[in-house]
Structure formats: structure tokens, C-alpha cells
Amino acid sequence: MRQRLDVARPPVYDAVRNNLTWANHAARTMVTGGLIAWWAPEYIVDPACGDASILEAAYRLRPFKFAVLADISEPQVDSLKPSFPASWEVGDVNDIIANTETTWDCVVLTEILEHLEDPDATLRLARKHGSALVASSPIGDPEQGGNHEHLWAWDEVGYGEMLSAAGWTEVLRSTVTMPGVNGNAQIWICR
């Protein structure tokens, strides 16, 4: 299943958010960080990093050499204080990925694809600039109460088809299931 959702009002992204505020986000953050550490990339780009907590978790488990962090929220980027070697800037996901001559060991697209007008184009761009991908999004039936900021919803089959169509091959897939909480997530590592 892949479904384009209606957004009642434009989302407001110019804010500071913390993944550890919500139990479902905290669980997803720690699992995703663990999977990145398992993959062991050295150079990472996270063009929609939010509070950078996913890479903080990964770095604690297995330090990497360098990360480029970005987000469209200026207050969010201004609040970053990563404990790992990094640069950070305000910017659009696609611009951050495209404006590099680097081939990244890992492109991190966690909890962002569902917010984008054209997630397929972003995945193709990431394929051009990355040798591996870590992507995550809610597993979702929007009828069960979704996020009003989301433009897209996928089940695992639809998400896998989208990744494959962009040229990515699944290496590992994990899910985070939170009983009683709307927020089950799918996490994919691809190459």
C-alpha cells in the first residue's frame, strides 16, 4: 500500500523538536541508531536530522569519522550540539544531498520521506550520492490516526517497492512496534 494523503493545513517546521519527548520516537531513535552502528559507516549525511539524536545514538555505539547534518528548521539547526565530528546547516533535503561531490557511506532519510512531495526523487538522488541508505517511516494506515504533517503513508510492501524502484536493495529491515501507541515504524538499510 502506498497512499497520498491530504494535508488540511501547511505544516509548521520552524521549531525545535526532541525525539526523546515521545516514547515511540525514542524507541525508533535508539533502534535506528543501533542499526547504523551495526552497518558501521564512516561518513554520513543526514539532511533532515531534526535533533540529531539518531546519529548521537549511533556514535555512542560505534564512532564514525564525520557527519553532515541539516534540517529546514533554523531554530532546530541552531540548537544542535553534536558530540561527534560534524558540520551542520539549514537546508532543503534534496539540496543538501545534491550539493556534494562526496559519495557518502550512508545517507540517512529517517522520518522524512512521508513529508516530501516527491520522495521517489529524493531516493534516486540519495542513490546517486550514497553507497548505503538508512530510511524509516511510519507503517501506516492513515485511517488509524496519522500525523497531520504527513503527505504519504506506506505499508512495508509499498515502502519496499518505492526503495527498489529508486535503485536500492534491501540489506536489513526492522520494525518498531509500540502496542497501544500510534507510531509503529519500519526501518530499512539498503545498498
Secondary structure, DSSP 8 states (H G I E B T S, - for coil): -EEE---SS-----S---GGGSHHHHHHHHHHHHHHHHH--SEEEETT-TTSHHHHHHHHHS--SEEEEEES-HHHHHT---SSSEEEEE--HHHHHHS----BSEEEEES-GGG-S-HHHHHHHHHHHBS-EEEEEEB--GGGT--TT-SEEE-HHHHHHHHHHTT--EEEEEEE--TTSS--EEEEEE-
